[in-house]
Amino acid sequence: MNRKVALETLAAQAGGQMDRETGAIVSPIHVATTFVRDPDQPSPRGLRYARPDSPTTREGETVLAALEGGTAGLLFSSGMAAATTAFLALERPAHVVAPEVMYWGLRKWLEDDAPALGIETTLVDARRLDAIKTAVRPGKTRLVWIETPANPLWTITDIAGAADIAHGAGARLGVDSTVATPVLTRPLSLGADIVMHSATKYLNGHSDVLAGGLVLAHDDAYAERVSATRSGLGSILGPFEAALLIRGMRTLPLRVRHQSASALALAEQLMKVPEVLEVLYPGLPGAPGRDIAERQMVGGFSGMLSIRVKGGRDHAIRTAGAVQIWKRATSLGGVESLIEHRASIEGQKSPCPADLLRLSVGLESVDDLLDDLLQALRSGI
Ligand SMILES: *Cc1c(COP(=O)(O)O)cnc(C)c1O
């Protein structure tokens, strides 16, 4: 499909892919793990074995790369597999800069496991470009990693500004864009070199696939190492999951816009609720980073927000315990709304306040979601 078409068109038609053989409007799932070779040429379609590359997975990668406007997309068995591969493919020794507020599982891996692999991390307050600038070591920093909006405080980092700093130091910029999705932000168009997704979240959107993605801006030696690392680790996404993910991505723009509008409406209402101490949502007037968010997020501020409740940790846990429509569960970006006491998950090193509840807004009626939250906040006092 012509890449100039709008994102909705690309998504709805899965990039125009269908089965040429039968005319089937949806591609078949290719389950084969190996591919027949020509007598003289090794592999006519570049396919040899399903660990390096596989046709249905490749189809999903084409859709994701088109949505992000990248040269190559790669799908992984989870978001963590995708993110860690972006780090493992760096030249060593590698110094990297990463945010203090970020997906806790990746921060934990950077702190606990990456040093022994020759990857040294400096954590910074990524809301401030001057903090990133101070942390980079020209010629030594290989990667500046950011997440925006960042879990679970929804802090905003200026992508274009971070890209300039990274490039000035000879490093790449990688963006965990799981929460923004290509519907709201396209980091590669703002200068990023790598976009990462936990496709488990919005891209799939139905809480029934574990998957991750990387989209790369350049077809270079790093892209080759990323691909080789995935093959070496054997962390490619399987064909059944890829087919479900392709189906999920068809409705991505519709879901994300609706969820963003609902999250904004909820955030505005929750500001007025006496039991709520603070609402964390970059779309609120006067929210920190709101001007940057407005520049780099188009059509919404995402379906994720957090609230801090009066009465501390116990009231937060009691509130989460009293919801009926919201579901108490980790994860985000699905069609059903989820609530989570995040500090219980993240442990002591986390910057997450003890009175914080993270809300992933789904596709239910905003009135139902608000009523349920209000009764839970009040019954929890
Ligand atoms: C969930 C998540 C991840 C990790 O992805 P998995 O698919 O669970 O491995 C990384 N970054 C963000 C922002 C996430 O929400």
Residues whose N, C-alpha, C, O or C-beta is under 5 A from the ligand:
A	BS01	LIG	S78 G79 M80 Y103 D176 T178 S198 T200 A211
